[in-house]
């Protein structure tokens, strides 16, 4: 196997990878062995026809696709290592030569980690900010705890009101026919949350338990499901339950229930202290983000598009996992918000590019300042990871490969770089 590397614009490179004729013939034979049990030729029992006879009958190309699929992954992996490139996205593969008796040649268009030319990264000027907690913020925080300790009361002597939680069954119809994803059972919908399209929720106000009603809505013109875009729909909805929240009194009993304090006053002061600590931590992160953004704006780098695409996919997966924890699939989220997958991708793209820029400049600072994570740092981080995954530390260490440990070390060095540039900044 041989590889040639052609560096291209915007941090892209093309690898031309060649497997010998002997390697290709071996792959063809594997493809024949894999498929021969399904091949029947006149004069031969099923699966017993020689490869030469099969190729003569169906053409030599009959096994090309399977042979190529067998060669490409391993050949690409070896070529990527041999190239010495730091590849940051999946390759775009193109077969150049596939012919019996000749070398198998294909190209892999790859995105590589871009070089970064740092501008100013020390002495970045930022506005000095001080954390403080207002009475409104304190009341709001205690209100959240009050809300979370509310009792759910089922009411059955009145119709749905704004702010209620209505437990509903629903089924949607367009042009008189049900559509995919338009049906739900025992769905808890907070009236006024605007989590459903158009004025769906408002039309449930005044509906009684057990009463089936028709809710008329119009799908947005840019709805993610093209067949529903701009179309009127009718939802048959039955209200099964009506629930309201009953909030506890904010008194000493409440303080004792939700904290280790005996009085409401003590609880409020502790809450104020924690809010201030959180605000100070948030200001610290905000300061660090502002500094890193300014460093990135003053640096030069050519980020390849596939690298951004990969980051967008990762962010989409992270978002999907978060909403799945709330009981909603990504498809349902898109349907209920009226957003298309393409719109979501476009919204995430600037964030993805910024995330990449930040990481790249911080890694450049790590290199420029020779910042390293100590073995003690790495061991401590692995110990924290083990606790998070509820594993024994030594077991996790054994499971982690060298590449994973290198990544942990770099992540920690990057965090040290954040602290370095923050300490070097000037607050005015």
Wavefront OBJ file of the C-alpha trace (Angstrom):
o trace
v 0.000 0.000 0.000
v 1.323 3.450 -0.923
v 0.000 6.958 -0.292
v 0.622 10.343 -1.874
v -0.406 13.549 -0.117
v -1.533 16.683 -1.936
v -2.093 19.718 0.285
v -4.997 21.882 -0.851
v -6.622 25.202 0.068
v -8.522 25.913 3.288
v -6.904 23.165 5.346
v -7.888 20.340 3.002
v -5.701 17.559 1.641
v -6.112 14.758 -0.872
v -4.643 11.327 -0.170
v -4.120 9.126 -3.218
v -3.985 5.576 -1.895
v -2.872 2.574 -3.917
v -3.321 -1.073 -2.996
v -1.301 -3.544 -5.078
v -2.862 -5.779 -7.705
v -2.159 -8.720 -5.399
v -4.022 -7.051 -2.525
v -6.953 -6.291 -4.800
v -7.038 -9.881 -6.091
v -7.057 -11.167 -2.502
v -9.982 -8.844 -1.754
v -11.799 -10.131 -4.853
v -11.317 -13.683 -3.626
v -12.724 -12.755 -0.206
v -15.708 -11.174 -1.935
v -16.195 -14.379 -3.963
v -16.011 -16.539 -0.823
v -18.509 -14.252 0.891
v -21.051 -14.405 -1.954
v -20.552 -17.801 -3.580
v -23.229 -19.560 -1.487
v -25.844 -17.348 -3.171
v -24.617 -17.889 -6.747
v -26.045 -20.546 -9.064
v -24.554 -21.462 -12.463
v -25.806 -24.123 -14.880
v -23.867 -27.356 -14.366
v -22.772 -26.500 -10.819
v -24.393 -27.018 -7.454
v -25.361 -23.808 -5.672
v -22.261 -22.237 -4.131
v -19.845 -24.537 -5.985
v -19.248 -22.515 -9.161
v -15.540 -21.517 -9.490
v -14.777 -17.812 -9.264
v -13.426 -17.745 -12.841
v -16.687 -19.183 -14.177
v -18.768 -16.708 -12.166
v -16.700 -13.787 -13.475
v -16.970 -15.104 -17.029
v -20.743 -15.390 -16.740
v -21.474 -12.115 -14.918
v -18.404 -10.049 -15.730
v -15.270 -9.354 -13.694
v -16.912 -6.393 -11.998
v -19.356 -8.597 -10.090
v -17.133 -8.603 -6.987
v -15.616 -5.120 -7.368
v -17.919 -3.322 -4.926
v -17.461 -5.844 -2.103
v -13.709 -5.974 -2.719
v -13.467 -2.169 -2.632
v -15.503 -2.022 0.584
v -13.138 -4.577 2.108
v -9.957 -2.721 1.117
v -10.872 0.932 1.677
v -11.354 1.137 5.490
v -8.050 -0.504 6.451
v -6.101 1.073 3.585
v -7.436 4.520 4.488
v -6.618 4.064 8.175
v -3.036 3.017 7.341
v -2.647 5.869 4.839
v -3.988 8.424 7.326
v -1.378 7.326 9.876
v 1.399 7.282 7.284
v 0.484 10.766 6.039
v 1.148 12.292 9.458
v -1.850 14.595 8.971
v -4.140 15.490 11.881
v -7.443 14.663 10.190
v -10.497 16.263 11.797
v -13.477 14.929 9.816
v -14.653 11.897 7.914
v -13.047 11.520 4.456
v -14.743 11.885 1.110
v -13.796 8.725 -0.804
v -13.558 8.503 -4.596
v -12.471 5.347 -6.450
v -10.016 6.173 -9.241
v -9.028 2.754 -10.592
v -10.753 -0.575 -10.085
v -9.799 -3.285 -12.566
v -8.830 -6.916 -12.228
v -5.077 -7.472 -12.475
v -4.262 -3.825 -11.704
v -3.616 -1.878 -8.496
v -6.736 -0.585 -6.745
v -6.494 3.212 -6.449
v -8.758 5.599 -4.580
v -8.549 9.105 -3.175
v -9.609 10.418 0.211
v -10.375 14.125 0.470
v -9.755 15.027 4.113
v -10.026 18.065 6.353
v -6.934 18.650 8.466
v -6.478 20.614 11.643
v -5.719 24.171 10.503
v -2.605 26.035 11.496
v -3.247 28.964 13.811
v -1.332 32.236 13.770
v -1.925 33.911 17.101
v -2.321 37.658 17.424
v -2.478 39.277 20.849
v -3.363 36.843 23.618
v -1.779 38.501 26.644
v -3.060 41.690 28.226
v -6.511 41.509 26.633
v -8.608 44.428 27.879
v -12.083 43.711 29.253
v -14.680 45.632 31.247
v -14.565 45.077 35.002
v -17.826 43.689 36.335
v -18.960 42.981 39.883
v -21.495 40.369 40.912
v -24.473 41.359 43.045
v -27.817 39.815 43.949
v -30.992 41.916 43.798
v -34.108 41.318 45.890
v -35.993 40.406 42.722
v -33.444 37.719 41.889
v -33.579 36.357 45.427
v -37.385 36.214 45.323
v -37.282 34.529 41.927
v -34.851 31.863 43.158
v -36.942 31.103 46.234
v -39.973 31.085 43.943
v -38.383 28.302 41.892
v -37.953 26.187 45.015
v -41.513 27.012 46.021
v -42.668 25.959 42.544
v -40.721 22.693 42.657
v -42.321 21.861 46.022
v -45.805 22.604 44.806
v -48.445 19.908 44.988
v -50.241 18.839 41.870
v -53.948 19.078 42.500
v -56.429 17.483 40.134
v -59.526 19.596 39.589
v -62.726 18.239 38.136
v -65.272 20.979 38.810
v -64.316 23.442 36.096
v -63.004 23.804 32.561
v -59.432 24.376 31.410
v -57.898 27.750 32.296
v -54.719 29.501 31.233
v -51.750 28.126 33.232
v -53.381 24.745 33.867
v -51.710 21.475 32.997
v -54.104 19.621 30.724
v -53.593 15.889 30.212
v -54.829 15.244 26.690
v -55.219 12.670 23.949
v -54.958 14.125 20.477
v -54.866 13.137 16.831
v -54.190 15.478 13.925
v -55.725 15.382 10.448
v -54.801 17.161 7.222
v -57.303 17.015 4.362
v -59.304 14.606 6.516
v -56.457 12.107 6.866
v -54.224 11.436 9.904
v -50.519 12.208 9.488
v -47.372 10.699 11.001
v -46.394 12.119 14.377
v -49.743 13.819 14.858
v -51.064 11.530 17.562
v -50.421 11.501 21.308
v -51.851 9.881 24.421
v -51.805 11.153 28.030
v -49.738 14.163 27.010
v -49.273 16.794 29.733
v -49.559 20.220 28.139
v -49.091 23.424 30.103
v -51.576 25.935 28.740
v -49.769 29.125 27.814
v -46.361 27.480 27.374
v -46.607 27.890 23.559
v -44.904 24.540 23.100
v -47.432 23.525 20.423
v -47.801 25.210 17.037
v -50.009 28.195 16.276
v -52.845 28.817 18.782
v -53.373 25.162 19.715
v -53.239 25.733 23.491
v -55.518 28.764 23.565
v -58.306 26.730 21.931
v -58.331 24.304 24.871
v -59.269 27.059 27.331
v -62.864 26.505 28.364
v -62.892 22.796 27.499
v -64.216 20.362 30.086
v -62.895 16.963 31.139
v -64.038 14.172 28.828
v -65.111 16.619 26.171
v -63.739 16.031 22.666
v -63.110 19.207 20.740
v -61.658 20.170 17.381
v -58.619 22.421 17.417
v -57.883 24.207 14.153
v -54.306 25.274 13.414
v -52.160 26.084 10.400
v -48.690 24.645 9.998
v -45.924 27.227 9.392
v -44.750 27.794 5.822
v -41.256 26.665 6.857
v -42.440 23.577 8.754
v -39.856 20.762 8.904
v -42.229 18.253 7.241
v -42.626 19.558 3.684
v -45.946 17.805 3.090
v -47.483 19.805 5.957
v -46.019 23.237 5.184
v -48.659 25.977 5.264
v -51.513 23.482 5.492
v -54.517 23.804 7.804
v -54.951 20.924 10.225
v -57.672 19.744 12.572
v -56.750 18.076 15.855
v -59.345 16.017 17.687
v -58.503 16.591 21.346
v -59.925 15.064 24.492
v -59.103 16.615 27.866
v -58.639 13.716 30.297
v -57.432 15.585 33.368
v -56.908 19.135 34.576
v -54.134 19.772 37.072
v -53.043 22.889 38.913
v -50.149 23.632 41.205
v -50.747 24.461 44.858
v -47.797 26.463 46.182
v -46.614 26.107 49.806
v -46.533 29.148 52.122
v -43.153 30.887 52.419
v -42.756 30.558 56.167
v -40.425 28.914 58.676
v -42.037 25.535 58.053
v -41.166 25.888 54.366
v -37.544 26.741 55.249
v -37.319 23.660 57.453
v -38.774 21.470 54.710
v -36.396 22.587 51.954
v -33.199 23.315 53.922
v -31.235 22.716 57.115
v -32.322 26.075 58.535
v -34.973 26.741 61.157
v -36.149 30.129 59.933
v -37.075 31.669 56.628
v -34.633 34.514 57.254
v -31.690 32.119 57.637
v -32.755 30.245 54.520
v -33.000 33.509 52.528
v -29.502 34.607 53.579
v -28.030 31.233 52.607
v -29.826 31.390 49.274
v -28.476 34.910 48.708
v -24.932 33.688 49.454
v -25.235 30.777 47.010
v -26.705 33.019 44.322
v -23.757 35.389 44.723
v -21.278 32.519 44.431
v -23.048 31.307 41.290
v -23.038 34.820 39.824
v -19.339 35.206 40.544
v -18.668 31.881 38.844
v -20.848 32.910 35.881
v -18.972 36.226 35.609
v -15.696 34.304 35.644
v -16.889 32.121 32.759
v -18.242 35.178 30.917
v -14.890 36.916 31.344
v -13.015 33.873 30.059
v -15.348 33.527 27.069
v -14.952 37.217 26.195
v -11.157 36.960 26.364
v -11.021 33.799 24.258
v -13.382 35.359 21.692
v -11.107 38.407 21.373
v -8.044 36.183 21.002
v -9.827 34.173 18.287
v -10.841 37.357 16.442
v -7.201 38.478 16.396
v -5.889 35.093 15.214
v -5.665 33.721 11.686
v -6.870 30.247 10.689
v -8.627 28.536 7.789
v -11.264 26.212 9.233
v -12.292 23.528 6.697
v -16.027 23.173 6.087
v -16.118 19.429 6.936
v -14.702 20.267 10.376
v -17.621 22.625 10.982
v -20.071 20.019 9.650
v -18.704 17.483 12.132
v -19.052 19.953 15.012
v -22.642 20.750 14.003
v -23.517 17.042 14.018
v -21.953 16.661 17.455
v -23.879 19.641 18.829
v -27.094 18.290 17.322
v -26.511 14.945 19.050
v -25.821 16.716 22.353
v -29.056 18.693 22.014
v -31.014 15.550 21.109
v -29.691 13.795 24.223
v -30.698 16.743 26.420
v -34.282 16.901 25.172
v -34.548 13.105 25.196
v -33.887 13.281 28.940
v -37.027 15.453 29.051
v -39.033 12.806 27.202
v -39.016 14.399 23.757
v -37.357 13.099 20.598
v -35.568 15.447 18.196
v -38.207 14.712 15.542
v -40.993 15.675 17.952
v -39.142 18.842 18.962
v -38.814 19.894 15.325
v -42.458 19.109 14.685
v -43.784 21.005 17.692
v -41.572 24.062 17.093
v -42.204 24.111 13.347
v -38.455 24.183 12.687
v -36.833 22.181 9.909
v -33.669 20.112 10.380
v -31.960 22.437 7.890
v -32.968 25.509 9.899
v -31.606 23.928 13.056
v -28.319 23.166 11.294
v -28.064 26.765 10.057
v -28.694 28.095 13.563
v -26.028 25.832 15.072
v -23.387 26.537 12.419
v -22.128 29.911 13.786
v -21.945 28.410 17.295
v -20.053 25.410 15.940
v -17.539 27.621 14.144
v -17.024 29.712 17.284
v -16.484 26.585 19.382
v -13.826 25.364 16.938
v -12.091 28.747 16.817
v -11.942 28.902 20.610
v -10.480 25.437 20.899
v -7.890 26.037 18.191
v -6.581 29.297 19.646
v -6.382 27.792 23.115
v -4.406 24.835 21.782
v -2.136 27.381 20.072
v -1.647 29.141 23.419
v -0.816 25.773 24.998
v 1.910 25.307 22.390
v 3.193 28.890 22.589
v 3.472 28.856 26.382
v 4.522 25.189 26.736
v 1.569 24.526 29.022
v 1.269 20.928 30.196
v -0.989 18.926 32.446
v 0.915 17.084 35.157
v 0.456 13.373 35.760
v -1.180 14.331 39.043
v -3.693 16.485 37.108
v -4.459 13.614 34.746
v -4.849 11.062 37.554
v -7.206 13.410 39.389
v -9.315 13.921 36.275
v -9.544 10.163 35.672
v -10.590 9.736 39.292
v -13.359 12.321 38.776
v -14.462 10.548 35.604
v -14.549 7.222 37.445
v -16.814 8.715 40.101
v -19.102 10.143 37.436
v -19.381 6.761 35.678
v -19.547 4.919 39.029
v -16.483 2.840 38.223
v -13.287 1.909 40.007
v -10.479 4.307 39.064
v -7.988 1.554 38.190
v -10.559 -0.169 35.983
v -11.218 3.037 34.062
v -7.471 3.627 33.663
v -7.123 0.193 32.090
v -10.019 0.854 29.726
v -8.576 4.164 28.504
v -6.199 3.876 25.552
v -3.197 6.096 24.944
v -5.149 8.369 22.589
v -7.884 8.894 25.195
v -5.266 9.725 27.849
v -3.585 12.163 25.461
v -6.963 13.813 24.869
v -7.548 14.150 28.612
v -4.097 15.713 28.992
v -4.794 18.184 26.174
v -8.212 19.074 27.592
v -6.624 19.887 30.919
v -3.831 21.862 29.280
v -6.462 23.855 27.381
v -8.220 24.666 30.649
v -4.899 25.870 32.048
v -4.521 28.028 28.939
v -7.919 29.593 29.695
v -6.726 30.426 33.204
v -3.427 31.764 31.794
v -5.035 34.243 29.384
v -7.637 35.247 32.023
v -4.926 35.992 34.583
v -3.028 37.991 31.954
v -6.079 40.077 31.008
v -6.542 43.703 32.071
v -9.869 44.713 33.633
v -10.866 48.364 33.225
l 1 2 3 4 5 6 7 8 9 10 11 12 13 14 15 16 17 18 19 20 21 22 23 24 25 26 27 28 29 30 31 32 33 34 35 36 37 38 39 40 41 42 43 44 45 46 47 48 49 50 51 52 53 54 55 56 57 58 59 60 61 62 63 64 65 66 67 68 69 70 71 72 73 74 75 76 77 78 79 80 81 82 83 84 85 86 87 88 89 90 91 92 93 94 95 96 97 98 99 100 101 102 103 104 105 106 107 108 109 110 111 112 113 114 115 116 117 118 119 120 121 122 123 124 125 126 127 128 129 130 131 132 133 134 135 136 137 138 139 140 141 142 143 144 145 146 147 148 149 150 151 152 153 154 155 156 157 158 159 160 161 162 163 164 165 166 167 168 169 170 171 172 173 174 175 176 177 178 179 180 181 182 183 184 185 186 187 188 189 190 191 192 193 194 195 196 197 198 199 200 201 202 203 204 205 206 207 208 209 210 211 212 213 214 215 216 217 218 219 220 221 222 223 224 225 226 227 228 229 230 231 232 233 234 235 236 237 238 239 240 241 242 243 244 245 246 247 248 249 250 251 252 253 254 255 256 257 258 259 260 261 262 263 264 265 266 267 268 269 270 271 272 273 274 275 276 277 278 279 280 281 282 283 284 285 286 287 288 289 290 291 292 293 294 295 296 297 298 299 300 301 302 303 304 305 306 307 308 309 310 311 312 313 314 315 316 317 318 319 320 321 322 323 324 325 326 327 328 329 330 331 332 333 334 335 336 337 338 339 340 341 342 343 344 345 346 347 348 349 350 351 352 353 354 355 356 357 358 359 360 361 362 363 364 365 366 367 368 369 370 371 372 373 374 375 376 377 378 379 380 381 382 383 384 385 386 387 388 389 390 391 392 393 394 395 396 397 398 399 400 401 402 403 404 405 406 407 408 409 410 411 412 413 414 415 416 417 418 419 420 421 422 423 424 425 426 427 428
